[in-house]
Amino acid sequence: MKAYRTLYELMDNPEKLQVLAKEAKVFCLLNGLPYPMKESPELVTYAPVTLFPTPVRGAVFEQALAVQPHYNLLVDRISQDAAFLEEALSSTVLADDFTARLFNIHKQMLAEGRASPIVLGINRSDYMLDESEVQGGLLKLVEINTFAAGAFGTSDTIAPLHRHVLRLAGLEGLRSSVPDSNSTVRFASALQRAWELYARPQAAILFLVDDVEMIFFSHFKLINELRERGISSIRNNFEFVHKTGRLGSDDRLFVDGQEVAVVFFRDGYVPGHYTEESWATRLLMERSRAIKCPDIATHLAGTKKVQQVLARPGVLERFFPEQPQVVQQIRATFVGSYTLDQCPEGDRAAAMAMDSPDRYVLKPQREGGGHNFFDADLVRVLEEEGAGLGRASYILMERLRPRVERNVLLKRDTPPEPCDVVGELGVFGAYI
């Protein structure tokens, strides 16, 4: 496309890039893309973004949107299948203490019975366009985030930013191909519907957050949207809920004297988020009548081990009986995933990875990104674990070879220069 050729030529014009980058930074700060500085969270800069949009083929984009409702149903059905979760995670809970503690809460909820019959799910499926010779440019799932589905407020503003920059660059023809996100409004609608089903107008929505949250401006966009709809919010951390939280009559959750209709978890998806008090607080909230997003079973449904088990032949059919087209749509997004349990199958997978480490990625049971191992680090971890119990805390996946594009990264204290970028396509989904 001629417009894209012009865009790539523009990236080789340092003077023009400087002008566009300055305009983009101002736009970020004026239109809701601030970012707290790590050294002082009370000070803000602009969020790290690309100066230009990165192209994704229309058919691939539509495929990702079309399969998301099926992923919503899949996650929900997994969360309600206690036997499947127990079987799928049986080896992982022996090897990974974090998953084991989550699973213990899940077992307690099964024994006591869910206090609320309502579940709110807000997920994000992350994909890459695999350009390897075998896959041939197909959409492939990286992970399903049933807990750490963040960046919703940020994504809403990036599309207007890119359209603004394209206009300044004289590339009007590309502006119409940048779609809106509107995730904040849609998230608010999902939270509002759950709040309505709780049927206590005086109750609030609890945002459970970390003390230092880099995307807290996204939270406040959502909180303000809820305020416009007449819904109050509490935004605080595990410690605050531990000190002020209690269960009232009928297992209703009160935090600092305020009844809670919905607990929207933005903290609690990695071990570092928990103290012993935090674990007790998580159990308190799970036992309450408040609607959880996610509840403990949905949290477990998002583990990497469950994702690996789903890739086995015949497993998807368990959740979509007599729906072969749905199974085909979901399975088309899968890549090879292999167990590392203490068994012959796990031994073969480990040997396969050690022989060709560049072809695989080693994944622990974590959400939130940045936890995976590649190449020499993959070999090191597998050598350290050997055939021991700890190996089962990981899964092995085929490594994707995504398309590399040229773009300009806007980051604090970094000059705007062209570079190679690799992107993920994240699709949000919500269900009640």
C-alpha positions in Angstrom: 0.0 0.0 0.0 1.4 3.4 -1.0 0.4 5.0 2.3 2.5 2.5 4.2 5.4 3.0 2.0 5.1 6.7 2.7 4.9 5.9 6.4 8.1 3.9 6.3 9.9 6.7 4.4 8.8 9.1 7.1 10.6 7.1 9.7 13.9 7.9 8.0 13.3 11.7 8.5 14.7 12.6 11.9 13.4 16.2 11.9 9.9 15.1 11.1 10.0 12.4 13.7 11.0 14.9 16.4 8.0 17.1 15.5 5.6 14.2 15.5 7.0 12.7 18.7 6.6 16.0 20.5 3.0 16.3 19.3 2.3 12.7 20.4 3.7 13.3 23.9 1.5 16.3 24.4 -1.5 14.4 23.1 -0.8 11.6 25.6 -0.8 14.0 28.5 -3.9 15.9 27.4 -6.0 12.9 26.6 -5.5 10.3 29.3 -2.2 8.5 28.6 -0.1 9.6 31.7 2.2 7.2 33.4 3.6 7.4 36.9 7.3 7.7 37.3 8.9 4.8 39.2 11.1 7.0 41.2 8.2 9.1 42.4 4.6 7.9 41.6 3.2 11.3 42.3 4.9 12.6 39.2 3.8 11.5 35.7 5.2 11.2 32.2 3.6 9.9 29.1 2.9 6.2 28.7 5.3 4.2 26.5 3.6 3.8 23.1 4.4 3.4 19.5 4.3 6.6 17.4 2.4 4.9 14.6 -0.1 2.0 14.4 1.3 -1.5 13.6 -0.5 -3.2 10.8 -2.5 -6.4 11.4 -4.3 -8.2 8.6 -8.0 -7.6 8.7 -8.9 -11.3 8.4 -6.7 -12.1 11.4 -8.2 -9.3 13.4 -11.8 -10.5 12.7 -10.7 -14.1 13.5 -9.6 -13.0 17.0 -12.8 -11.1 17.6 -14.9 -14.0 16.4 -13.3 -16.6 18.6 -13.4 -14.5 21.8 -17.0 -15.5 22.8 -16.0 -19.1 22.6 -13.0 -18.5 24.8 -15.3 -16.8 27.3 -17.5 -19.9 27.4 -14.5 -22.2 27.6 -13.1 -20.4 30.6 -16.4 -20.4 32.4 -17.1 -24.1 31.7 -13.6 -25.0 32.9 -14.2 -23.0 36.1 -17.4 -25.0 36.8 -15.8 -28.4 36.1 -14.1 -29.3 39.4 -13.1 -32.7 38.3 -11.2 -31.3 35.3 -9.4 -28.7 37.3 -8.3 -31.3 39.9 -7.1 -33.7 37.2 -5.4 -31.0 35.1 -3.6 -29.4 38.1 -2.8 -32.6 40.1 0.9 -32.5 39.3 1.3 -28.7 39.3 0.0 -28.3 42.9 2.7 -30.7 44.1 5.4 -28.7 42.3 4.3 -25.0 42.6 3.4 -23.7 46.0 1.5 -20.7 44.7 -0.8 -22.8 42.6 -1.3 -25.1 45.5 -2.4 -22.4 47.8 -4.9 -21.1 45.2 -6.1 -24.6 44.8 -6.6 -25.1 48.5 -8.9 -22.1 48.6 -10.8 -23.6 45.6 -11.2 -26.9 47.5 -12.5 -25.1 50.5 -15.1 -23.2 48.4 -16.2 -26.6 46.9 -16.6 -28.0 50.4 -18.5 -24.9 51.7 -20.4 -24.1 48.5 -20.2 -20.9 46.6 -21.6 -18.0 48.5 -22.6 -16.3 45.3 -24.2 -18.0 42.3 -22.9 -15.1 40.0 -19.5 -14.9 38.4 -18.1 -12.0 36.4 -15.3 -12.8 34.0 -13.2 -10.2 32.3 -10.5 -11.9 30.2 -7.9 -11.0 27.6 -6.7 -13.4 25.0 -3.3 -12.5 23.7 -2.2 -13.6 20.2 0.8 -13.3 17.8 0.8 -13.7 14.1 3.2 -16.6 13.6 5.3 -16.1 10.5 7.2 -19.4 10.8 7.5 -21.6 7.8 5.2 -24.2 9.5 2.5 -21.8 10.5 2.5 -19.6 7.5 1.2 -16.4 9.1 -1.5 -17.8 11.3 -3.1 -16.3 14.4 -1.7 -18.2 17.4 -2.6 -17.9 21.1 0.1 -16.8 23.5 -2.0 -17.0 26.7 -5.4 -16.4 28.2 -5.4 -13.8 31.0 -8.3 -14.5 33.4 -6.9 -12.3 36.0 -4.2 -9.9 34.7 -6.3 -8.4 31.9 -5.0 -4.9 32.1 -4.3 -1.9 29.9 -8.0 -1.4 29.1 -7.9 2.4 29.7 -4.6 2.8 27.9 -5.8 1.0 24.7 -8.8 3.3 24.5 -6.6 6.4 24.0 -3.9 4.8 21.7 -6.2 4.6 18.7 -7.1 8.4 18.8 -3.4 9.1 19.3 -2.4 7.1 16.2 -5.1 8.8 14.1 -3.9 12.2 15.4 -0.3 11.4 14.4 -1.4 10.1 11.0 -3.3 13.3 10.3 -0.3 15.4 11.2 1.9 13.2 9.0 -0.5 13.8 6.0 -1.6 10.1 5.9 -5.3 10.6 6.1 -5.9 7.4 4.1 -4.6 5.3 7.0 -6.7 6.9 9.7 -9.9 5.0 8.9 -8.1 1.6 9.3 -7.3 2.3 13.0 -10.3 0.9 15.0 -11.6 2.1 18.3 -11.3 0.1 21.5 -13.9 1.5 24.0 -12.8 -1.0 26.6 -13.4 1.3 29.5 -17.1 1.8 28.6 -17.5 -1.9 28.0 -15.8 -2.9 31.2 -18.0 -0.5 33.1 -21.1 -2.1 31.5 -20.0 -5.5 32.6 -19.3 -4.3 36.1 -22.5 -2.4 36.2 -24.5 -5.5 35.2 -22.9 -7.6 37.9 -23.6 -4.8 40.4 -27.2 -4.7 39.3 -27.5 -8.5 39.7 -26.2 -8.1 43.3 -29.3 -6.0 43.8 -28.1 -3.8 46.7 -27.9 -0.2 45.3 -26.0 1.0 48.4 -23.2 -1.5 47.8 -19.9 -0.5 46.1 -17.4 -2.1 43.7 -14.1 -2.9 45.3 -10.9 -2.5 43.2 -8.3 -4.6 44.9 -5.0 -3.1 43.9 -1.3 -3.0 44.6 0.2 0.0 46.4 2.2 1.0 43.3 0.2 0.3 40.2 1.6 1.6 36.9 -1.8 1.6 35.2 -3.8 3.2 38.0 -4.9 6.0 35.6 -6.8 3.2 33.8 -8.5 2.3 37.0 -9.6 5.8 37.6 -11.0 6.1 34.1 -13.2 3.1 34.9 -14.0 4.4 38.4 -15.2 7.7 37.0 -17.3 5.9 34.3 -18.9 4.0 37.1 -19.5 7.2 39.1 -21.4 8.6 36.1 -23.6 5.6 36.3 -24.3 6.1 40.0 -22.0 3.3 41.3 -19.5 4.0 44.0 -16.1 2.3 44.2 -13.5 1.5 46.8 -9.9 1.3 45.6 -7.5 -0.2 48.1 -5.1 -3.0 48.8 -5.0 -6.4 50.6 -3.8 -4.8 53.8 -6.6 -2.4 54.0 -9.2 -5.1 53.4 -7.5 -7.3 56.0 -7.8 -4.5 58.6 -11.3 -3.3 57.8 -13.0 -6.2 56.0 -15.5 -8.5 57.6 -18.4 -10.8 56.7 -21.8 -9.6 57.9 -25.1 -11.4 57.9 -25.7 -13.7 54.9 -22.0 -13.6 54.2 -22.1 -10.1 52.8 -18.7 -8.5 52.5 -18.1 -5.1 54.2 -14.9 -3.1 53.8 -14.4 -0.1 56.0 -18.1 -0.2 56.8 -19.2 -0.2 53.1 -21.0 -3.2 51.6 -19.2 -4.6 48.6 -21.2 -5.9 45.6 -18.3 -6.8 43.3 -14.6 -7.5 44.0 -12.6 -6.6 40.9 -9.1 -8.2 41.5 -6.3 -6.1 40.0 -3.8 -7.6 42.5 -3.1 -11.2 43.6 -1.9 -13.0 40.4 1.8 -13.6 41.4 3.3 -14.9 44.7 4.9 -11.5 45.5 1.4 -10.0 45.9 0.7 -12.1 49.0 1.6 -12.2 52.6 0.0 -14.6 55.1 -2.5 -11.9 55.9 -3.2 -11.5 52.1 -4.0 -15.2 51.8 -6.4 -15.0 54.7 -8.0 -11.9 53.1 -8.3 -13.7 49.7 -10.2 -16.5 51.5 -12.4 -14.0 53.3 -13.4 -12.4 50.0 -14.0 -15.8 48.3 -16.3 -16.9 51.1 -18.3 -13.7 50.8 -21.5 -13.1 48.8 -19.8 -10.4 46.8 -19.4 -11.3 43.1 -15.8 -12.0 42.3 -13.9 -11.0 39.1 -12.4 -13.5 38.8 -13.5 -16.1 41.4 -10.9 -18.6 42.5 -11.9 -21.3 40.0 -11.7 -18.8 37.1 -8.3 -17.8 38.4 -7.1 -21.4 38.2 -8.7 -21.8 34.7 -6.2 -19.3 33.4 -3.1 -21.2 34.5 -0.6 -22.3 31.9 -1.0 -25.9 32.9 -4.7 -25.8 32.0 -3.8 -24.2 28.6 -1.4 -27.0 28.0 -4.0 -29.7 28.8 -6.5 -28.1 26.6 -4.2 -28.6 23.6 -4.4 -32.4 24.0 -6.6 -34.3 21.5 -10.2 -34.6 22.6 -10.1 -32.2 25.5 -11.9 -29.3 23.9 -14.7 -31.6 22.9 -15.4 -32.1 26.6 -16.5 -28.5 26.9 -18.1 -28.2 23.5 -19.9 -31.5 22.9 -21.5 -31.7 19.4 -20.0 -28.3 18.5 -17.2 -29.3 16.1 -17.1 -25.8 14.5 -16.4 -24.1 17.8 -13.7 -26.7 18.6 -12.1 -26.0 15.3 -12.2 -22.2 15.7 -10.4 -22.5 19.1 -8.0 -25.2 18.1 -6.9 -23.2 15.1 -5.3 -20.7 17.4 -3.3 -23.3 19.4 0.4 -24.1 19.1 2.1 -27.2 20.4 2.1 -27.4 24.2 3.8 -30.2 26.2 3.8 -31.4 29.7 6.9 -31.5 31.8 5.5 -33.8 34.5 7.5 -36.6 35.9 6.5 -39.2 33.3 7.9 -40.5 30.0 5.9 -37.9 28.1 7.5 -35.1 30.2 11.0 -36.7 29.8 10.6 -36.6 26.1 9.4 -33.0 26.1 12.4 -31.9 28.2 14.9 -33.8 26.0 13.3 -32.2 22.9 13.7 -28.7 24.4 17.3 -29.3 25.5 18.1 -30.5 22.0 16.5 -27.5 20.2 16.0 -24.7 22.8 15.5 -22.1 20.1 12.3 -23.8 19.1 10.5 -23.6 22.5 9.6 -21.4 25.4 9.4 -22.5 29.0 6.5 -21.1 31.0 5.8 -21.1 34.7 2.3 -20.8 36.2 2.2 -17.0 36.2 0.2 -14.2 34.7 1.4 -10.7 34.0 4.2 -11.3 31.6 8.0 -11.4 31.9 8.2 -14.8 33.5 9.2 -17.0 30.6 12.5 -18.6 29.7 14.2 -18.8 26.3 17.3 -20.3 24.7 20.2 -20.6 27.2 17.9 -19.7 30.2 15.5 -22.5 29.1 18.3 -25.0 29.1 19.6 -23.8 32.5 16.3 -24.1 34.2 15.7 -27.6 32.8 19.2 -28.7 33.9 18.6 -27.3 37.4 15.2 -29.0 37.7 16.4 -32.3 36.1 13.7 -34.9 36.5 12.8 -33.5 39.9 9.4 -32.5 41.1 9.9 -28.8 40.3 9.9 -29.5 36.6 6.1 -30.0 36.7 5.7 -26.3 37.7 6.4 -25.4 34.1 5.0 -26.2 30.7 6.7 -26.2 27.3 5.3 -24.4 24.3 6.5 -24.1 20.7 8.1 -20.8 20.2 6.2 -18.4 17.9 8.1 -16.5 15.2 6.0 -13.3 14.9 6.2 -10.8 12.2 8.7 -8.0 12.8 7.5 -4.5 11.9 9.3 -1.1 11.8 8.0 1.6 14.1 9.1 4.3 16.5 8.9 3.8 20.3 8.0 6.7 22.4 9.7 6.2 25.8 10.8 8.6 28.5 14.5 9.7 28.0 14.7 7.8 24.7 15.1 9.6 21.4 12.4 8.8 18.8 14.2 6.5 16.4 13.0 3.7 14.1 13.4 0.2 15.4 12.0 -3.3 15.0 8.9 -4.1 17.0 7.0 -7.3 17.7 3.4 -6.8 18.8 0.7 -8.9 20.4 -3.0 -8.6 19.6 -5.0 -8.6 22.8 -8.8 -9.1 22.7 -10.9 -8.5 25.8 -13.9 -10.5 26.6 -16.5 -10.2 29.4 -19.3 -12.5 30.5 -21.6 -12.9 33.5 
